[in-house]
């Protein structure tokens, strides 16, 4: 990373964090589609955001300036950061009252970065990347096609992380324009004060937009014969980014519901170990782990769906409908959809009973409920009960519903797992590798495991 860049400053701040940042490599075409999706969500947002964006050079901003004129109408403030080119300051968008330009000096490391930061009381999103160097590209060198240029970084919806990065960006802007820095700081203070009571934008709709824009961008590239030789690599890149959108949404939902930023990873670990105790094959264990990471897309209180030709296999959850539209994730969508079925048939959305419920759904529903009970008990009585007592109480809740809500055999298996946890077993919990490879659930490399592995919170 470039010394003094926003990405480097943020990375350094999180080196010792229990949730370290996970970076990946993105094609330019992916970032264009991703940024367009996140930017266009401003147009339907419940609140006007502060938007800070870095384009590397003014010529890239000029390609988007008309779009930003429309976005400015829905924003309280836009800051465009770039190394200036001819026309950078002359475009009509640049002259709008709520649009500010920062002309970077030639040696400023931010000039090699691609940023999009959106901060409002109801919607936060961020892309934070910097372009690969010639050395990073390796023997093949810098690609001839502009859309095949690559960038290193990450993106997120997480409000606290977006706020932290916005503050870093404002401090950098202050080196060029102290007065603008003061204005932006005041706006951030106002936004954070309003966030607690604001109606949040529909994250499911935003994720659907991200996936649609990514897929459209991919189809356009495939239609270009120049991209034919890179189709497999582009497919992997597309799939990884689609998964990132869903995992980030699921993690944010878990954070809002439980206050535990690692809840999705913990459910995934519990589900995978349950599968191992049941001697499930590797392919089912992978599906369980991925379904665990995405299980929060379905609220535990969903109602049964009626009147749909596809019922009971589909239900009215936008995140699941988008998952089902992706061929590689149809099985995962099916597992997540039916995690709320009951063993006696009184659940939803399909009122399936017994072994008609997919096995992975039965496992996922049980461990997600167990995790939720543990978190609830920790909040209610962490001072009065030991870790072992809390685990026993959560297990007893599941045992009380064996034969009705949960399959008795799976409750027995969960009992063995809980006994092991009480005797000192620690399940390794690590952030998913959402930024590389076809499988979201690839295991960590040994070097990564040393840096990122942590144990389950209970």
C-alpha positions in Angstrom: 0.0 0.0 0.0 1.2 3.5 -0.7 2.5 5.3 2.4 0.1 8.1 3.4 -2.8 6.8 1.4 -6.3 6.6 2.9 -6.2 2.8 2.4 -2.9 2.5 4.2 -4.0 4.7 7.1 -7.2 2.7 7.6 -5.4 -0.6 7.3 -2.8 0.4 10.0 -5.6 1.5 12.3 -7.1 -2.1 12.1 -4.1 -4.3 12.3 -4.8 -5.2 15.9 -8.5 -5.2 15.5 -10.6 -8.4 16.4 -12.1 -7.9 12.9 -9.2 -7.1 10.6 -9.9 -5.7 7.2 -10.0 -8.2 4.3 -8.7 -6.9 1.0 -9.1 -8.3 -2.5 -8.3 -7.4 -6.1 -11.0 -5.9 -8.4 -11.1 -5.3 -12.1 -12.0 -1.8 -13.1 -15.2 -2.9 -14.8 -16.3 -4.4 -11.5 -15.6 -1.2 -9.6 -17.4 0.9 -12.2 -20.5 -1.3 -11.9 -20.3 -1.4 -8.1 -19.8 2.4 -7.7 -22.7 3.1 -10.1 -25.0 0.8 -8.1 -24.0 2.4 -4.8 -24.2 5.9 -6.3 -27.6 5.3 -7.8 -28.9 4.2 -4.5 -28.5 7.8 -3.4 -31.3 8.7 -5.8 -33.8 6.6 -3.8 -32.4 7.2 -0.3 -34.4 8.5 2.6 -31.7 11.1 3.4 -29.3 13.4 1.6 -25.7 12.1 2.1 -22.3 13.5 2.2 -20.4 11.9 -0.7 -16.6 11.9 -1.0 -15.1 10.4 -4.1 -11.6 10.1 -5.5 -11.2 9.5 -9.3 -7.4 9.4 -9.6 -7.4 11.8 -12.6 -9.8 14.5 -13.6 -10.5 12.8 -16.9 -12.2 9.8 -15.1 -14.4 12.3 -13.2 -15.3 14.0 -16.4 -16.7 10.7 -17.8 -19.0 10.6 -14.8 -19.7 14.3 -14.3 -23.1 14.3 -15.8 -24.2 11.5 -13.5 -22.8 13.4 -10.6 -24.9 16.4 -11.6 -28.0 14.3 -11.0 -26.6 12.8 -7.8 -25.8 16.3 -6.5 -29.5 17.1 -6.5 -30.1 14.4 -3.8 -26.9 15.1 -1.8 -26.1 17.6 0.9 -22.5 17.7 -0.2 -20.2 16.1 -2.8 -16.4 16.3 -2.8 -14.5 15.3 -5.9 -10.9 14.5 -5.4 -8.5 14.0 -8.3 -5.4 15.1 -10.0 -6.7 17.9 -12.3 -7.0 17.7 -16.1 -8.3 20.1 -18.7 -12.0 20.6 -18.0 -11.9 19.4 -14.4 -13.2 22.6 -13.0 -15.1 23.8 -16.0 -17.8 21.2 -16.2 -21.3 22.4 -15.0 -21.4 19.9 -12.2 -18.2 21.3 -10.8 -19.8 24.7 -10.4 -22.8 23.5 -8.4 -23.0 25.0 -4.9 -22.9 21.7 -3.1 -20.0 20.2 -5.2 -16.4 20.9 -4.1 -13.2 20.0 -6.0 -9.9 19.1 -4.5 -7.0 19.3 -7.0 -4.4 16.8 -5.8 -0.7 17.5 -6.0 1.2 15.2 -8.4 3.0 13.3 -5.6 -0.1 12.8 -3.4 -0.6 9.0 -2.8 -4.4 9.5 -2.9 -3.9 10.3 -6.6 -3.5 6.5 -7.1 -6.7 5.6 -5.2 -10.3 5.1 -6.2 -12.7 6.1 -3.4 -16.4 6.3 -3.0 -17.7 7.2 0.5 -21.4 7.7 1.1 -22.5 8.8 4.6 -26.1 9.7 5.5 -28.4 9.0 8.5 -30.1 6.3 6.5 -27.5 4.8 4.1 -23.8 4.2 4.3 -21.5 2.6 1.7 -17.9 2.7 0.7 -15.4 1.6 -1.9 -11.8 2.0 -1.0 -9.1 0.9 -3.5 -5.8 1.8 -5.0 -4.4 0.7 -8.4 -1.9 -2.1 -8.6 1.7 -1.0 -9.5 3.5 -2.2 -12.5 5.4 -4.6 -10.3 2.1 -6.0 -8.8 0.9 -6.8 -12.3 3.8 -9.2 -12.8 5.4 -10.4 -16.1 2.3 -9.7 -18.2 2.6 -6.0 -17.3 -0.2 -3.4 -17.2 -3.2 -4.6 -19.3 -3.9 -2.9 -22.6 -7.6 -2.8 -22.0 -8.6 -0.1 -19.6 -11.4 -2.1 -18.1 -8.9 -4.9 -17.2 -6.9 -2.6 -14.9 -6.9 -3.9 -11.3 -7.3 -2.3 -7.9 -6.5 -3.5 -4.4 -8.9 -2.8 -1.6 -12.4 -3.5 -0.3 -15.9 -2.2 0.0 -18.6 -2.2 2.8 -21.9 -1.0 4.1 -20.8 -0.9 7.7 -21.6 2.5 9.2 -18.8 2.7 11.7 -16.2 1.8 9.2 -17.6 4.3 6.6 -17.6 7.0 9.3 -14.0 6.2 10.3 -12.8 6.4 6.7 -14.8 9.6 6.0 -13.0 11.2 8.9 -9.6 10.2 7.5 -10.6 11.6 4.1 -11.7 14.9 5.6 -8.4 15.2 7.5 -6.6 14.8 4.1 -8.9 17.3 2.4 -8.0 19.7 5.2 -4.4 19.9 3.9 -5.8 21.5 0.7 -8.9 23.4 2.0 -9.1 23.9 5.8 -12.4 25.8 5.5 -14.0 22.9 3.6 -12.7 20.6 6.3 -14.6 22.5 8.9 -17.8 22.4 6.8 -17.5 18.6 6.3 -16.7 18.0 10.0 -19.9 19.9 10.9 -21.9 17.9 8.4 -20.6 14.6 9.8 -21.6 15.6 13.3 -25.1 16.4 12.1 -25.4 13.1 10.2 -24.3 11.0 13.1 -26.7 12.8 15.4 -29.6 12.1 13.0 -28.7 8.4 12.3 -30.1 7.0 15.6 -33.6 8.0 14.8 -33.6 7.8 10.9 -35.5 5.3 8.9 -32.9 3.1 7.3 -32.9 2.5 3.6 -33.8 -1.0 2.3 -30.5 -2.7 2.1 -32.0 -5.7 0.2 -32.9 -3.3 -2.6 -29.4 -1.9 -2.7 -27.8 -5.3 -2.8 -30.2 -6.3 -5.6 -29.1 -3.3 -7.5 -25.4 -4.1 -6.9 -25.9 -7.7 -8.2 -27.9 -6.5 -11.3 -25.3 -3.9 -12.2 -22.4 -6.4 -11.8 -24.2 -8.9 -14.0 -25.0 -6.4 -16.6 -21.4 -5.2 -16.7 -20.2 -8.8 -17.0 -22.6 -9.5 -19.9 -21.3 -6.4 -21.7 -17.7 -7.6 -21.3 -18.5 -11.2 -22.5 -20.0 -9.7 -25.6 -16.7 -8.1 -26.3 -14.5 -10.7 -28.2 -11.4 -9.1 -26.6 -12.5 -10.5 -23.2 -13.1 -14.1 -24.4 -9.7 -15.3 -23.2 -10.4 -13.9 -19.7 -14.0 -15.2 -19.3 -13.3 -17.7 -16.6 -11.3 -15.2 -14.5 -14.0 -12.6 -15.0 -16.7 -15.1 -13.9 -14.8 -15.8 -10.7 -14.4 -12.1 -10.1 -18.2 -11.5 -10.7 -19.2 -14.4 -8.4 -16.9 -13.3 -5.6 -18.3 -9.7 -5.7 -21.9 -11.0 -5.7 -21.1 -13.0 -2.7 -19.5 -10.1 -1.0 -22.7 -8.1 -1.4 -24.8 -10.7 0.3 -22.3 -11.5 3.1 -22.0 -7.8 3.9 -25.7 -7.4 4.1 -26.1 -10.5 6.3 -23.3 -9.3 8.6 -24.9 -5.8 8.9 -28.3 -7.4 9.7 -26.7 -9.6 12.4 -24.9 -6.6 13.9 -28.2 -4.6 14.1 -30.1 -7.6 15.5 -27.6 -9.0 18.0 -24.8 -6.4 18.4 -22.3 -9.2 17.7 -20.2 -8.4 14.6 -19.1 -12.1 14.4 -22.5 -13.7 14.8 -22.7 -14.9 11.2 -19.2 -16.4 11.4 -20.1 -18.1 14.7 -23.3 -19.7 13.2 -21.3 -20.9 10.2 -18.7 -22.5 12.5 -21.4 -24.2 14.6 -23.2 -25.5 11.5 -20.0 -26.9 10.0 -19.0 -28.7 13.2 -22.5 -30.1 13.5 -22.1 -31.4 10.0 -18.8 -33.0 10.8 -20.3 -34.8 13.8 -22.9 -36.1 11.5 -20.2 -37.3 9.0 -21.6 -35.2 6.2 -19.5 -35.1 3.0 -17.2 -32.1 2.2 -19.6 -30.6 -0.4 -22.4 -30.5 2.2 -20.1 -29.0 4.8 -19.2 -26.2 2.4 -22.9 -25.5 1.7 -23.6 -25.4 5.4 -20.8 -23.0 6.1 -21.9 -20.6 3.3 -25.5 -20.9 4.4 -24.5 -20.1 7.9 -22.7 -16.9 6.8 -25.9 -15.9 4.8 -28.5 -17.1 7.2 -29.4 -13.6 8.5 -31.0 -12.8 5.2 -34.1 -14.4 6.5 -35.7 -13.1 9.7 -36.5 -15.9 12.2 -40.1 -14.8 12.3 -41.0 -15.2 8.6 -44.6 -16.0 7.7 -45.7 -18.8 5.4 -46.2 -17.8 1.7 -49.5 -18.5 0.1 -50.8 -18.0 -3.4 -47.5 -18.3 -5.3 -46.9 -20.8 -8.0 -43.4 -21.4 -6.7 -44.5 -21.8 -3.0 -43.4 -23.3 -0.8 -39.9 -23.2 -2.3 -39.8 -19.5 -2.5 -40.9 -16.8 -0.1 -41.1 -13.0 -0.2 -37.6 -12.1 1.0 -35.8 -9.9 -1.6 -32.3 -11.1 -0.6 -33.3 -14.7 -1.1 -35.0 -14.1 -4.4 -31.8 -12.5 -5.7 -29.8 -15.5 -4.4 -32.1 -17.9 -6.2 -31.6 -16.0 -9.5 -27.9 -16.9 -9.3 -27.4 -20.5 -10.5 -24.5 -21.3 -8.2 -26.4 -20.1 -5.1 -29.8 -21.7 -5.7 -29.1 -24.6 -3.3 -27.9 -22.1 -0.7 -31.1 -20.1 -1.2 -33.2 -23.2 -0.6 -31.3 -24.1 2.6 -31.7 -20.6 4.0 -35.4 -20.3 3.0 -36.4 -23.4 4.9 -34.3 -22.9 8.1 -37.5 -21.7 9.8 -39.5 -24.9 9.2 -40.5 -27.0 12.2 -40.0 -30.7 12.7 -43.7 -31.1 13.4 -44.8 -29.1 10.3 -45.9 -26.0 12.1 -43.2 -23.8 10.7 -42.8 -21.7 7.6 -42.7 -20.9 4.7 -43.7 -24.3 3.4 -45.0 -26.1 6.5 -42.6 -28.9 5.7 -42.3 -31.6 8.3 -39.7 -34.2 9.3 -37.2 -35.3 6.7 -39.0 -33.3 4.0 -37.1 -30.3 5.5 -33.6 -30.2 3.9 -31.1 -31.6 6.3 -28.9 -28.4 6.0 -31.9 -26.3 6.8 -32.7 -28.4 9.9 -29.1 -28.0 11.1 -28.9 -24.3 10.3 -32.2 -23.4 12.0 -31.1 -25.2 15.2 -27.7 -23.7 15.5 -28.9 -20.2 14.6 -31.6 -20.4 17.3 -29.0 -21.7 19.8 -26.6 -18.8 18.9 -29.4 -16.3 19.3 -30.3 -17.7 22.8 -26.7 -17.6 23.9 -26.4 -14.0 22.8 -29.7 -13.1 24.6 -28.6 -14.8 27.8 -25.2 -13.1 27.7 -27.0 -9.7 27.5 -29.5 -10.6 30.3 -27.3 -12.2 32.9 -23.6 -12.3 32.0 -22.7 -11.2 35.6 -24.9 -13.9 37.2 -24.1 -16.9 35.1 -20.9 -18.6 34.0 -20.2 -19.5 30.4 -21.0 -23.1 31.1 -24.4 -22.2 32.7 -25.3 -20.0 29.7 -24.5 -22.8 27.3 -26.6 -25.2 29.4 -29.6 -22.8 29.5 -29.5 -22.2 25.7 -29.2 -26.0 25.1 -32.2 -26.6 27.5 -34.3 -24.3 25.4 -33.5 -26.4 22.3 -34.1 -29.6 24.2 -37.5 -28.4 25.4 -38.6 -28.1 21.7 -37.1 -31.4 20.5 -39.7 -33.3 18.5 -41.7 -30.2 17.9 -39.5 -27.5 16.5 -36.2 -29.4 16.2 -35.3 -32.9 15.0 -34.5 -35.0 18.2 -31.4 -36.5 16.6 -29.9 -33.1 15.8 -30.6 -31.8 19.4 -28.7 -34.8 20.7 -25.8 -33.9 18.4 -25.9 -30.3 19.6 -25.8 -31.6 23.1 -22.5 -33.4 22.3 -21.1 -30.1 20.8 -22.2 -28.1 23.8 -20.6 -30.6 26.2 -17.3 -30.2 24.2 -17.6 -26.4 24.4 -18.1 -26.6 28.2 -15.0 -28.8 28.5 -12.9 -26.2 26.8 -13.3 -26.8 23.0 -12.7 -23.5 21.1 -14.2 -23.3 17.6 -11.9 -21.2 15.3 -13.8 -18.2 13.9 -12.3 -16.3 11.0 -13.7 -13.7 8.6 -14.8 -15.3 5.3 -12.5 -15.0 2.3 -15.1 -13.1 0.3 -12.6 -11.4 -2.0 -10.9 -14.3 -3.7 -11.8 -17.5 -5.4 -15.0 -19.1 -6.6 -15.8 -20.4 -3.1 -16.6 -17.9 -0.4 -15.8 -20.5 2.2 -12.2 -21.3 1.2 -10.2 -22.1 4.3 -7.6 -19.5 5.4 -4.0 -20.0 4.4 -1.7 -20.9 7.3 -0.2 -17.4 7.4 -3.6 -15.8 7.4 -4.9 -18.1 10.1 -2.1 -16.9 12.5 -3.2 -13.3 12.0 -6.9 -13.5 11.8 -8.1 -16.6 13.8 -10.2 -16.0 16.9 -12.4 -18.1 19.1 -16.1 -18.2 19.4 -17.4 -15.4 21.7 -19.2 -17.8 24.1 
